[in-house]
Structure formats: structure tokens, C-alpha cells
Amino acid sequence: MRRVGGSCSDAKTATTKDTKGHEENLGPGRSQTLADSPAIISDVAVRGRFITFEGLDGSGKSTQLEKLARSLRAHGLSVAVTREPGGTATGEKIREVLLHSATAGLSPFTEMALMFASRAQHIHEVILPALAEGRIVLCDRFTDSTEAYQGGGRKLGSKAVLQLHEILCGNLQPDLTILLDNEAAFSVDRARRRNRKHKGGRSEKGPERAAERDENRFEQESRAFFGRVRHAYLAIAHREPQRVHVINARGTPSETHADIMELVRKKLKI
């Protein structure tokens, strides 16, 4: 069951607008209600399931999310795949500012504020409408990333992140969070190799494509930074063991996928 912040006695339901450009409708599931939340978020009757993937850059999140999406679709389920920062036209513009290697001089608080600006629009425009229509939403990163990267890596702490999540996101919580864990050095080295490969591919397509997919800004951080991020992630998992499940990502992609499928079947009865 999804956990939503606010008083249960104050819970209410309402309608929401259609989502744009997302996938087919899923059959109705159990109806739940969204508790009182800020005006920025529409109240909806939640019938879908919300699954997030977390982990260091290079941990294999995107690969595993796509594998899970294919498996769920093969079982006849409707799946919406999205990501953060991003997921909407506005969010993708914010993503470029946050992740582009040319972006310099952002304060940690500005970075955190931009993450939440993207997230609030993402929830309003994509996540809640998809859940209201009964879809399974698979999201590459959510607020746990902000708590790990800005709260842990940037040393802003968890309190500010959780307060902003309550104010701007209505304290929306995933049904299940899959935390892919690996050693920081291994994950970061893998992410840097991936980005060098993308950069090489862009240069072959000409200078007009040079700015595309440059998302190297965080990979430029020190290993100490990523060590703090990983420590923050594991602290979240320890604090919320019912929601956050750590998956050992040191095996092959197929082995990791098998572990994830077992977890999803067990936790969400899918």
C-alpha cells in the first residue's frame, strides 16, 4: 500500500486531468486516497503502483528499470516509465541545467531547489495522473536521490529535504523503492566510462550534437562525495525498511533482474 503523508482522517479524493504521451491504461486496482496536500498537487484516488529505482550513477538503474518494464508489460500490465530530474518538458529543461558539465557555481541549496521544482511538476503532470488511471509508474530516481545527493553528498542533511518533500510533493511515497547498491568506486568509474562513450559518439555526429546528453556534472565529483551519497542511501534503507529494499548490484544484469522480479512479486503481489 502506498504511504501518503498527512492525517488519514483528512483524506479526500478528487479527479485529475489526463496525462500527456504516456502509455496504455491499466485495469483498475484497489482504490486509495491522497491525503490533504499543497495546492500544487491535485488530489486523486490512487489505483496504480509507484515503484522507484535509486542508486549511484553507474549502478545499473536505467537498465534494470527497462528490464522490469518489459517483464511487467509481458504480463499484460500497463507501465509508465519516467525519470528525475525531468519527466516533463519543464523538468527536462531543469535537468539540462542540473546535469550539464558546463553548469558551474550552483549553490547546494539552488541545486536542491531545482530538483524539487522539477519533481513538483513531474508529480502534478505525470505521476499522479498515471496512478489515478491505474498504471504502474516506474521512476528512475525520486526524493531519495535528493536526500542522498544533496542531503548526504552536499552535506545539507535530511531535514530540509524531507520538509520540502512534504510541502512541495504532498509527502507522496512510492509503494516500493529498489536501491541498487554497489561500491562507490565501481559505480562512478562505470558512469564515467559510459559518459566518455556518449561524448565520443556525439563528436562523430558533428558539433551541432555536442551539447546532447552531456550529463557529466555529478560524475566530476570526488569519490568522497559518492561515498557520502552511498552512506545516505543506506541510512534511508535502514530508516524505512518496509519501503526501501537494497538489491546487490554486483552480479550480472540478469542476476540483478531476477532478484528484482522476486522482490516485486513478493511486495506488490504483481
C-alpha positions in Angstrom: 0.0 0.0 0.0 1.3 3.4 -0.8 2.0 5.6 2.1 0.9 9.2 1.8 1.7 11.9 4.3 -0.9 13.9 6.2 -3.7 12.9 8.5 -5.7 9.8 7.4 -8.9 11.5 8.8 -8.4 14.4 6.4 -8.0 12.2 3.3 -10.2 13.1 0.3 -10.5 12.1 -3.3 -10.9 14.2 -6.5 -10.3 13.9 -10.2 -7.3 14.8 -12.2 -6.6 15.8 -15.8 -5.3 13.3 -18.4 -1.6 12.7 -18.8 0.3 13.5 -22.0 2.0 11.0 -24.1 2.2 8.1 -21.7 1.2 4.5 -22.2 -1.9 2.5 -22.2 -4.4 2.2 -19.3 -4.1 -0.5 -16.6 -7.1 -2.2 -15.3 -8.5 -0.8 -12.0 -6.9 -1.9 -8.8 -7.5 -1.1 -5.2 -8.7 2.5 -4.6 -6.8 4.6 -2.2 -6.9 8.3 -1.3 -4.3 11.0 -1.3 -4.3 12.9 1.9 -4.6 16.7 2.1 -1.7 18.1 0.1 -0.5 21.5 -1.2 -2.4 23.2 -4.0 0.4 22.5 -6.4 -0.6 18.8 -6.4 -4.1 17.6 -7.4 -5.9 15.2 -5.0 -6.5 11.9 -6.7 -7.9 8.4 -6.0 -4.7 6.3 -6.3 -5.2 2.9 -8.0 -1.9 2.3 -9.6 1.5 1.4 -8.2 4.5 3.6 -7.8 8.0 2.0 -8.0 11.2 4.0 -7.9 14.8 3.0 -8.6 17.6 4.5 -6.7 21.4 4.2 -6.5 24.7 5.8 -7.5 25.3 6.8 -11.1 26.6 3.7 -12.9 24.7 1.3 -10.6 22.6 0.0 -13.5 19.3 1.7 -12.6 18.2 2.5 -16.1 19.0 -1.0 -17.4 17.1 -2.6 -14.6 14.1 -0.3 -14.8 13.7 -1.1 -18.5 14.0 -4.8 -17.8 11.3 -4.6 -15.2 9.1 -2.6 -17.5 9.4 -5.2 -20.2 8.6 -8.0 -17.8 5.6 -6.3 -16.4 4.3 -5.5 -19.9 4.8 -9.1 -20.9 2.3 -10.0 -18.1 -0.3 -7.6 -19.6 0.3 -4.7 -17.2 0.4 -1.1 -18.3 3.6 0.6 -17.4 4.6 4.3 -17.5 8.4 4.8 -17.5 9.7 8.2 -16.4 12.8 9.8 -14.7 14.0 12.6 -12.5 15.1 15.2 -12.8 13.0 15.5 -15.9 9.9 13.6 -17.0 8.1 16.7 -18.3 9.0 19.4 -20.8 9.8 21.8 -17.9 11.6 19.1 -16.0 13.9 18.3 -18.9 15.0 21.9 -19.2 15.8 21.8 -15.4 17.6 18.5 -15.9 19.9 20.1 -18.5 20.9 22.9 -16.1 21.5 20.5 -13.2 23.4 17.8 -15.1 25.3 19.6 -17.9 29.0 19.6 -17.2 29.2 23.3 -18.2 26.9 24.3 -15.3 29.1 25.9 -12.7 28.6 27.9 -9.5 25.3 26.4 -8.3 25.0 26.5 -4.6 23.9 23.3 -2.9 20.6 24.9 -1.9 19.9 26.1 -5.5 20.6 22.6 -6.7 18.2 21.1 -4.2 15.5 23.8 -5.1 15.8 22.9 -8.8 15.4 19.2 -8.1 12.2 19.9 -6.2 10.9 22.3 -8.9 11.3 19.6 -11.4 9.7 17.0 -9.1 6.7 19.0 -8.2 5.8 19.5 -11.8 6.5 15.8 -12.5 4.2 14.7 -9.8 1.4 17.0 -10.9 1.7 16.4 -14.7 2.8 12.7 -14.9 2.9 10.6 -11.8 -0.4 11.3 -10.1 -2.4 11.2 -13.3 -0.8 7.9 -14.3 -1.5 6.4 -10.9 -5.1 7.6 -11.0 -5.6 5.7 -14.2 -4.3 2.5 -12.7 -0.8 2.4 -14.3 2.3 1.1 -12.8 4.7 4.0 -12.7 8.5 3.1 -12.8 10.6 6.2 -12.0 14.3 6.5 -12.3 15.1 8.5 -9.1 12.8 10.3 -6.8 13.2 12.2 -3.5 15.6 9.6 -2.0 18.1 10.8 -4.6 17.8 14.4 -3.3 18.3 13.2 0.2 21.3 11.1 -0.8 23.0 13.5 -3.2 22.1 16.9 -1.8 21.4 15.9 1.8 24.4 13.5 2.0 26.8 14.4 -0.8 26.4 18.1 -0.4 26.0 17.9 3.4 22.7 19.7 3.6 21.3 17.0 5.8 18.0 15.1 5.6 15.7 17.6 7.5 15.5 20.2 4.7 14.9 17.6 2.0 12.1 15.9 3.9 10.5 19.2 4.8 10.5 20.3 1.1 9.1 16.9 0.1 6.2 17.3 2.5 5.5 20.9 1.4 6.0 20.6 -2.4 5.3 16.9 -3.0 2.5 16.3 -0.6 4.8 13.7 1.0 4.0 11.3 -1.8 5.8 8.0 -1.2 6.5 5.1 -3.5 4.9 1.7 -2.9 8.4 0.2 -3.4 11.9 1.7 -3.8 14.6 -0.5 -5.3 18.0 0.6 -4.2 20.8 -0.8 -6.4 23.9 -1.0 -4.2 27.5 -1.3 -5.4 30.8 0.0 -4.2 31.0 3.8 -4.9 34.3 3.5 -6.8 33.0 0.8 -9.2 29.7 2.7 -9.9 31.4 6.0 -10.5 34.0 4.5 -12.8 31.3 2.8 -14.8 29.3 6.1 -15.1 32.4 7.9 -16.2 33.2 5.3 -18.9 29.6 5.5 -20.1 29.7 9.3 -20.4 33.0 9.2 -22.2 31.4 6.8 -24.7 28.5 9.1 -25.2 30.8 12.0 -25.7 32.8 10.2 -28.3 29.6 9.2 -30.1 28.5 12.9 -30.2 31.7 14.1 -31.6 31.3 11.8 -34.6 27.9 13.3 -35.4 29.2 16.8 -35.6 29.4 19.9 -33.3 25.7 20.6 -33.6 25.1 17.4 -31.5 27.9 18.2 -29.0 25.6 19.5 -26.3 23.3 16.5 -26.4 23.3 14.0 -23.5 26.1 15.8 -21.7 25.1 14.8 -18.2 28.5 14.6 -16.6 28.4 17.2 -13.9 27.9 14.9 -10.9 30.4 12.4 -12.2 33.1 15.0 -11.8 32.7 14.9 -8.0 35.2 13.2 -5.8 35.0 9.6 -4.5 34.5 11.0 -1.1 31.3 12.8 -2.3 30.0 9.5 -3.7 30.9 7.7 -0.5 28.7 10.1 1.4 25.9 9.6 -1.1 26.0 5.8 -0.7 26.1 6.1 3.1 23.0 8.4 2.9 21.2 5.9 0.7 21.9 3.0 3.1 20.7 5.2 6.0 17.4 5.7 4.2 17.0 2.0 3.7 17.7 1.4 7.4 15.2 4.0 8.4 12.4 2.8 6.0 12.9 -0.9 5.5 9.3 -1.6 4.5 9.6 0.7 1.5 13.3 0.7 0.5 14.9 -2.6 -0.4 18.6 -2.9 -1.1 19.5 -5.1 -4.1 23.1 -6.2 -4.6 24.0 -4.9 -8.0 27.4 -6.6 -8.1 26.1 -9.5 -10.2 25.3 -9.7 -13.8 22.3 -7.7 -15.2 20.3 -10.9 -15.5 21.0 -11.9 -11.9 20.1 -8.5 -10.6 16.9 -8.5 -12.7 15.9 -11.9 -11.2 16.3 -10.5 -7.7 14.2 -7.5 -8.6 11.4 -9.6 -10.1 11.3 -11.8 -7.0 11.0 -8.7 -4.8 8.3 -7.1 -6.9 6.2 -10.2 -6.9 6.6 -10.6 -3.2 6.0 -7.0 -2.1 3.3 -5.9 -4.6 1.7 -9.2 -5.5 2.2 -8.5 -9.1 
